[in-house]
Amino acid sequence: MENMDQFDVVIVGGGPIGIACALASKARNVSYLILEKGCLVNSLYNYPQQMTFFSTSEKLEIGNIPFVCVSPKPNRNEALEYYRRVSKLADLHIKLFEEVVGIKELEQKNDNYLFSIQSNKGSYLAKNVIIATGFHDIPYLLNVPGEHLSKVTHYYKDPHFYAFQNVAIVGANNSAVDAALETWRKGANVTMVIQNEEIGQRVKYWARPDIVNRIQEGSIKALYNSNIISISEKSITVNTPDGIMEIPNDWVIAATGYQPNLGFLSAIGIKLAQDETKKPEYNEATHETNIKGVYLAGVICGGMNTHSYFIENSIVHADIILENIVQKIK
């Protein structure tokens, strides 16, 4: 145990909120380490390359470091550049591509170290743990035959790849709408398969009229109240109000959304609500969970209700948590 690196705080997740927690720790002279299983701000990296944020750059700022961009609303590449520069400027203590696989309470609390954190590369001791793991890692599956085919993806990146191809896009919210418009503009033959009767109401205000107009003029085909029932190498089979249709297809972009890794929380003993939200149990005033010394920050606080928390309204979690930790350390 003496050979393990020791910290006041281990932060699980190197996204914007994890970085904000590290900055808040550093500002209070609290020793910390970020462990991130992927690259820096891994969730943002997995966003489409041409994605534009709904928020303004000012609302995405962390650590009182200005986020300057040309347009009022930054895009994915500008966000990656910003958070990378913030991390470099602050010289953050972060280990990338290191996944936390377990967190255990110590039976003997030596020097107030309460937890042993096990990663795929090492072990650490911590007095406190902040879990800021987001929700972009586990996609909702279609659960249909053929979903395993290489032509099916849950992570849309670049529209050029789909030029002149028959593309099916499953979903009707922001990710699906962006993929439909961008691939169509690069020459794809796009069919949207939409479970409900309309484009989602939460779609970005500048994109919703665009997609509605493209559908109405027939440039993009939309199958409402429909769902894919099977996928083959050259086609998809869709159950529609007009009956079952087989549609020529080269690629399927399943923009069905993502969910947080709540199983990880359960495994370490954090209680989850027994309703459909599965919201983790934590003190709203301190963000400390039912496990003393373990805190939640960011979208993970909402459980399955991932639309409640965003970067701009979760940044405050960092100061709330660190103030509580500092009071305990003193």
N, C-alpha and C positions, 0 to 999 in steps of 0.2 A: 504493500500500500504506500510505503514511503517513496517508491520510485515513480509513482503516478504524478503527472502534472496536476497542480491544484489551483483552483480558481474560486473567487467569490461567486461568480456566475458563469454557467455554461449556457449558451444560447443555441438552441436547435433550429436551424434555418437561416440562410444567408440572403433572404429577400430584403426588400426595403424596410420592413418592420424589424427584422432581425438586425439589420444595420443600424436602424434608429435606436434599438436597445443597446447596441454596442457603443454608440456615440454617447448615450445617456450614462452608461457605465463609466466610460472614460472621463466624462465631465465631472464625475463624482469620485474619481480615484478608486473605483471599484474594479478589481481584477476580473477579466472576462475572457472567454474564448467563444467564437462562433464556429459551429460545425455545420457544414452544408454538404448535402449528399451529391449535388451537381456542381455546375459552374456558378459564379457569382450571379445573384438575382436570377436563379434558374427558371423560375416561372415566367418572368418577362422575356427571357431568352427564347422560350418556347412559343411566344406570341407570334402571329403572322408578321413577316418582315415589314409590311407596309401599314401596320396597325397604327391608328391615331387614338390617343387617350381621350376619354370623355372629359377628364379634368384638365384644368389649366396647370401650367408648370409650377406656379406658386403653391398650389395645393399638394403637389407631390414632393415638395422640398422637405429635407430632413436635416436635423442638426443645425438649423439656421444658416445653411449653406445655399446661396442662391442657385436656382435652376434656370439658366438663361437659354432660350431657344428662339428661333425666328418667328414661328407662328404662335398664336395664343395657346394652342393645344399641342403638346409635344407628341412625337411619334415614338415607336418602339426603339429605334436606333438611338435617338436622342436620350431616351430614358436609360438605356444601357450605358451610354457614355457618361451620363450624369452620376449614376450610382457607382460606376467604376472609379470615376475621378474623386468622388467623396471618399470612397474606401481607401484610395491611395493617399489622398491628402491627409486623412486622419490616421493613416498607417494602422489600419485595423488589424487586430489579431484574429485571423480567420483561417480555417483549414477547409479547402475545397475538395470535392469528390471524396468526402469522408462521411459515411452514413451512420447515424446513431441507430443502433440495433437494440439497445436496452438501457433502462434507467432503473437502478435499484437503490432503495433506502438502506443505509448502512446500519447494521445492528449495533455497532459500537461507534458512536459519534465522536471521533477524535478531532479535537480542535474545531468543533462545530461544523466539520464537513459531514453533510447529511447524505450525500448521494455518490454512487459510483456510476459513471456514464461509460457505456461500452459502445465503441464504434467498430466499423469493419477494419480499422487500422490501429486502434489503440484503446487505452482506458484512461479515464480522468476522474478526479475528485472535485466535487463542487459543494458549496454551501447552499446554493440556489440554482434552479434550472428554469429557464424561460423557453417555452415551446412556441415557435413562430413559424409553423410549417406550411401555412397557406392551404391551397386546395387544388392545385393544378396538376397533380400527379396521377390521380386515379380516374380515368374516363368512365362515364356511364356507357356500358356496352349495349349494342343492339340485341345481342343474344339471338342471332339468327344464323342458319347454316350459311357458310361462306365468309363469315366475318373474319376468319383467320387468314384469308387470302392477302397477299402482299399489296393488292390494289386498294385495300381499305386502310384508311388512316384516321386517327382521332386528333392529329396535330397537323393543322394546315399551316404551311410556311410561305411558299412563294408561288404566285399565280402563273408565272411563265411556264412552269413545269407542265401545266395542264392545257397549253395552247393546242387548239384544233382537236381536242379529245372530248369524248362523251363523259361528262362529269355529273354525278349525282351528289347532291348536298343534303344531308339529313339535319333538320332543325330549322328554326325560324327566329333565332335571337341574334345578338351582335356578331358572334363568330361565324354563324351560317350566312348571314347577310353579307358580311365583308367578303367571305370566300366566294359567294355567288357573283357579286358585282365585279370583283377583281378578276376572277377566272374568265367570266364572260367578256370582259374588256380586253383580255388577252387572246380571245378567239375560241374559247371553249363553248361547247354546246351544253348548256347547264339546265338540269332539272332539279328543282327543290322538292324534297319529300317532307311534308309538314304534317305533324300529328294533329294539330289544331286547325281552326278555320281561318286563321289570319296570321300575318307577320306579327311577331311579338311586340307588345306595347313598350317594352324597355329598350328597344333598338334605338341607337343614337339618332338624335333628332334630324341630323343632316343626311343620314343614310336611309331612314325609313321611307320617305317619299321617293327616293331614288329607286329602291327595290320595288316598291309598289307600282311605280310607273313602268319599270322594265317588264314586270309581270303583266300589267294591263295591256301593254303594246305587243306582247308576245315574244319579246326578245329572250326572256327567261321563262321557262315553263315551271309552274308551281302546281303540285298535286296536294291539295288540302285534305284534311281528315284522312290522311293516308299513312301507311307505314310499309317499310321493306319487310318482306317475309323470307327472302332468300337472295343470296348473291352468288353468281357464277363468274367464270373468267371473262365472259363476253357480254353479260347482261345482269340486270337485277329484276326481281319479281316483286311487284308492289300491289298491296291490297288497297284499292281506292273505292270511293262511293259508287263508281261506275263499274266495279268489278275488278278482277285480278288482271294486271297488265304486266307484260314482259317488255322491258325497255333496254335497248342496246346501251352498253356501259363499259367504259375503260377504267374509271376511277370512282371510288366512293369516299367522300369527305364526311365523316360522321361527327358533326359539330353538336354533339349531344350534351356537352357540359362535363364538368368534373366534380369530384367530391373529395373532402378532406380525409386523411388517414385516421379515422376515429378508432380503428382497431389498435393503433399504436397507443392512443391515450388509455384505452381500456386495459391494455396489457400492463401498463405501469400503475394501474389502480385509480385512474381518474374516473369519477362517476359520470355517466351520461344519462340525460333525460330519457324516460321510457316511452316518449311519444315520437312522432315522425321527425322532429327536429334533431333528436339525439344531441341536444345542446350540452356541452360539458358543464360540470358544476364548478363554479368559481365565484369569488366575492367581487361584485361589480365595483366596489370602492378601491380594491387593491389588485384585482386580477389574480389573486392566489387561489389555487384549486383546493379541493378537499384534502390534498396532500400538502402539508405544511412545507413551504419552500419551493413548490413547483407552481409556476405562473403560466398563463396563456396570454399571447399577444397576437393581434391581427385577426384575420378572417376565421381562424380556427375557433375563435370564441363563439361563433354562431352555429357550430355544428353543421348540420345539413343545410341550414339557411344561409347559404353563401352570399346572398345578395344584400345582407345587412351591413357588412363591413367592407371597406375599401382602403386603399393606401391613405387617402386624405383624412378619413375619420378614425383610423387606427394608429396613426403616428403618436397620438397622445398616450397610448398604452405604455410606451417606453418610459416616459417620465413618471407615470402613475406607479408602475412596477418598481422602478429604481428608487423612488422616494421611500417606498415601503421597505425595500431591501436595506437601504442605508440606515433607516431607523432601527432595524433589527441588528445590524452590524455594530452600531454604536452601543 
